[in-house]
Amino acid sequence: MTEAVVDEVAEETIEEQATSIVRRHTAYAAGTAMIPVPLADMVATTGVQVKMVRDLSKLYGVEFSAHAVKGLISALVGTLGAQYAAVGTTSLVKLVPVVGQLASIAVAPGLSGAITYAIGNVFSRHFEMGGTLLTFDVGKMREYFKEEVEQGKNVAAQSKANTSQPKAKS
């Protein structure tokens, strides 16, 4: 094999690994949204997101700082405005007995999953381009992040549809 082909195969492998990391943590984040204790779900989701970025950092050989990542995630999610407020609202609505829990279960997993998916893809792209946590520019990534949140909503909806359909017998 030529060196270019070997490099291309290695990049595909890294991209596939990054995609796997993002998908796995997206599912974890959707699951943490089901925690019935208000605000505990948000803390758990943030933990999943930080771990995802740590795993991506390790994959791309980028120095990791949990403190820096928490700040970058907050800044990214803050660019969503009203959508970010919805995340907090879905957590707090759990305070309303029965109805609040049901409403939260209907909305929170998809929203948490979509945001986590977007965070993972934004950091993957940044690291692929040789970026580090110190060179991450939230302003430059804002539009891409918003696009990825929309894509994440579609991924979450497809995932929900796939898990709610009965499996065909072999």
C-alpha positions as CSV (number, residue, x, y, z in Angstrom):
1,M,0.0,0.0,0.0
2,T,1.1,3.5,-0.7
3,E,1.6,5.9,2.2
4,A,-1.4,8.0,1.1
5,V,-3.7,5.0,1.1
6,V,-2.5,3.9,4.6
7,D,-3.1,7.5,5.9
8,E,-6.6,7.5,4.4
9,V,-7.4,4.2,6.0
10,A,-6.1,5.4,9.3
11,E,-8.2,8.6,9.1
12,E,-11.3,6.6,8.2
13,T,-10.7,4.5,11.3
14,I,-10.4,7.6,13.5
15,E,-13.5,9.1,12.0
16,E,-15.4,5.8,12.5
17,Q,-14.2,5.7,16.1
18,A,-15.2,9.3,16.7
19,T,-18.7,8.6,15.2
20,S,-19.0,5.6,17.5
21,I,-18.0,7.7,20.6
22,V,-20.5,10.4,19.7
23,R,-23.4,7.9,19.0
24,R,-22.7,6.0,22.2
25,H,-22.7,9.1,24.4
26,T,-25.7,10.5,22.6
27,A,-27.6,7.4,23.7
28,Y,-26.2,7.8,27.3
29,A,-27.3,11.4,27.4
30,A,-30.8,10.5,26.2
31,G,-30.9,8.0,29.1
32,T,-29.7,10.5,31.7
33,A,-32.6,12.7,30.8
34,M,-34.9,10.0,32.2
35,I,-33.5,10.5,35.8
36,P,-36.6,11.5,37.8
37,V,-34.8,13.9,40.1
38,P,-35.0,17.5,38.8
39,L,-31.6,19.0,37.9
40,A,-29.9,15.7,38.6
41,D,-30.6,14.8,35.0
42,M,-28.8,17.9,33.8
43,V,-25.8,17.2,36.0
44,A,-25.6,13.6,34.7
45,T,-26.0,14.8,31.1
46,T,-23.2,17.3,31.5
47,G,-21.0,14.5,32.9
48,V,-21.8,12.3,29.8
49,Q,-20.9,15.2,27.5
50,V,-17.6,16.0,29.3
51,K,-16.6,12.3,29.2
52,M,-17.5,12.2,25.5
53,V,-15.1,15.1,24.8
54,R,-12.5,13.5,27.0
55,D,-12.8,10.3,24.9
56,L,-12.6,12.3,21.6
57,S,-9.6,14.3,23.0
58,K,-7.8,11.0,23.7
59,L,-8.7,9.6,20.3
60,Y,-7.2,12.7,18.5
61,G,-4.3,13.2,20.9
62,V,-5.5,16.5,22.3
63,E,-4.8,17.6,25.8
64,F,-7.9,17.5,28.0
65,S,-9.2,19.8,30.7
66,A,-12.6,19.1,32.3
67,H,-12.8,22.7,33.5
68,A,-12.2,24.1,30.0
69,V,-14.6,21.6,28.4
70,K,-17.4,22.5,30.8
71,G,-17.0,26.1,29.9
72,L,-16.9,25.4,26.2
73,I,-20.0,23.2,26.4
74,S,-21.9,25.9,28.4
75,A,-20.9,28.5,25.9
76,L,-22.0,26.3,22.9
77,V,-25.3,25.4,24.4
78,G,-25.9,29.0,25.4
79,T,-25.9,29.9,21.7
80,L,-29.1,28.0,21.4
81,G,-31.0,30.5,23.5
82,A,-34.6,29.4,23.9
83,Q,-33.7,25.8,23.2
84,Y,-31.3,25.8,26.1
85,A,-33.9,27.2,28.3
86,A,-36.1,24.2,27.3
87,V,-33.5,21.8,28.6
88,G,-33.7,23.4,32.1
89,T,-37.5,23.6,31.9
90,T,-37.9,19.9,31.0
91,S,-35.8,19.1,34.1
92,L,-37.8,21.4,36.4
93,V,-41.2,20.3,35.1
94,K,-40.4,17.0,36.8
95,L,-41.5,18.7,40.0
96,V,-45.1,18.5,38.9
97,P,-46.3,15.1,40.0
98,V,-47.2,12.5,37.3
99,V,-47.9,15.1,34.5
100,G,-44.5,16.7,34.8
101,Q,-42.7,13.3,34.7
102,L,-44.6,12.2,31.6
103,A,-44.1,15.5,29.8
104,S,-40.4,15.4,30.6
105,I,-40.1,11.8,29.4
106,A,-41.6,12.9,26.1
107,V,-39.2,15.7,25.4
108,A,-36.0,15.6,27.5
109,P,-34.3,12.5,26.0
110,G,-34.6,13.7,22.4
111,L,-33.4,17.2,23.3
112,S,-30.5,16.0,25.5
113,G,-29.5,13.5,22.9
114,A,-29.6,16.1,20.1
115,I,-27.5,18.5,22.0
116,T,-25.0,15.8,23.0
117,Y,-24.8,14.6,19.4
118,A,-24.1,18.2,18.2
119,I,-21.4,18.8,20.9
120,G,-19.7,15.6,19.9
121,N,-19.7,16.4,16.2
122,V,-18.5,19.9,16.8
123,F,-15.5,18.8,18.9
124,S,-14.7,15.9,16.5
125,R,-14.6,18.4,13.5
126,H,-12.5,20.8,15.5
127,F,-10.0,18.1,16.6
128,E,-9.9,16.6,13.0
129,M,-8.7,20.1,11.8
130,G,-5.9,20.0,14.3
131,G,-7.6,22.2,16.9
132,T,-7.2,22.0,20.6
133,L,-9.3,23.1,23.6
134,L,-7.3,26.3,23.8
135,T,-8.0,27.1,20.1
136,F,-11.7,26.3,20.2
137,D,-13.7,29.3,19.1
138,V,-17.4,29.1,20.1
139,G,-18.3,32.0,17.8
140,K,-16.9,30.3,14.7
141,M,-18.6,27.0,15.6
142,R,-22.0,28.5,16.5
143,E,-23.7,27.9,13.1
144,Y,-22.2,24.5,12.7
145,F,-23.4,23.6,16.2
146,K,-26.9,24.7,15.5
147,E,-27.0,22.7,12.3
148,E,-25.8,19.6,14.2
149,V,-28.4,20.1,16.9
150,E,-31.1,19.9,14.1
151,Q,-29.4,16.8,12.7
152,G,-29.3,15.4,16.2
153,K,-33.0,15.9,16.5
154,N,-33.5,13.8,13.4
155,V,-31.1,11.1,14.7
156,A,-32.9,11.0,18.0
157,A,-36.3,10.7,16.3
158,Q,-35.1,7.9,14.0
159,S,-33.6,6.1,17.0
160,K,-36.8,6.5,19.0
161,A,-38.8,5.2,16.0
162,N,-36.4,2.2,15.6
163,T,-36.7,1.3,19.3
164,S,-40.5,1.7,19.4
165,Q,-41.2,-0.6,16.4
166,P,-41.5,-4.3,17.0
167,K,-38.5,-6.3,15.8
168,A,-39.0,-8.7,12.9
169,K,-38.6,-12.3,13.8
170,S,-35.7,-14.1,12.0
